[in-house]
């Protein structure tokens, strides 16, 4: 599996998710905007329409420098 590598704070940072792929995650927190927050290997993923305690399957829709966005897959 290839990970995109970026320089972050003088260190190389590998992103553990890929756009378009699906993952099963646990929503642990809520963002200030009301989105659920999941983490994969510490990497933050914002998932709209979820709440803490949800266990959902998501598809990664966007990857940024410090976080990703995903949507729930039915």
C-alpha positions in Angstrom: 0.0 0.0 0.0 1.5 3.4 -0.9 1.0 6.3 1.4 1.5 9.9 0.4 4.4 11.4 2.3 4.6 15.0 3.3 7.0 17.2 5.3 5.4 18.2 8.6 7.4 20.2 11.2 10.7 19.0 9.8 9.5 15.4 9.9 8.1 13.2 7.2 4.4 12.4 7.8 2.7 9.5 6.1 -1.1 9.6 5.7 -2.7 6.3 6.6 -5.8 6.8 4.4 -6.4 7.0 0.6 -9.1 9.0 -1.2 -11.9 6.8 -2.5 -11.2 3.9 -0.1 -13.5 2.6 2.5 -12.7 2.1 6.2 -14.6 1.0 9.4 -14.2 3.6 12.1 -15.5 4.5 15.6 -16.6 8.1 16.1 -15.0 9.3 19.3 -15.5 13.1 19.3 -17.6 15.9 17.8 -16.1 18.9 16.0 -17.0 22.5 16.7 -19.1 22.3 13.5 -21.0 19.3 14.7 -19.3 16.6 12.6 -18.1 13.3 14.1 -14.4 12.8 14.4 -12.7 9.5 13.9 -9.0 8.7 13.8 -7.0 6.2 11.9 -3.5 5.8 13.2 -3.9 9.2 14.8 -4.9 10.9 11.6 -8.2 12.9 12.0 -11.2 12.2 9.8 -14.3 14.4 9.9 -17.5 12.5 9.2 -20.8 14.5 8.9 -24.1 13.2 10.3 -22.4 11.0 13.0 -22.0 11.2 16.7 -19.7 9.8 19.4 -20.3 6.1 19.9 -21.2 5.4 16.3 -19.4 2.6 14.5 -19.7 3.3 10.8 -18.2 2.4 7.4 -16.9 5.5 5.6 -15.5 6.4 2.2 -12.7 9.0 2.2 -13.8 12.0 0.0 -11.0 14.5 0.6 -7.5 14.4 2.1 -5.9 17.6 3.4 -2.5 18.2 5.0 -3.7 17.6 8.5 -7.0 15.8 8.2 -9.4 14.0 5.9 -13.1 14.1 5.2 -15.3 11.1 4.7 -19.0 10.2 4.2 -21.0 7.3 5.6 -21.4 4.4 3.3 -24.7 2.4 3.6 
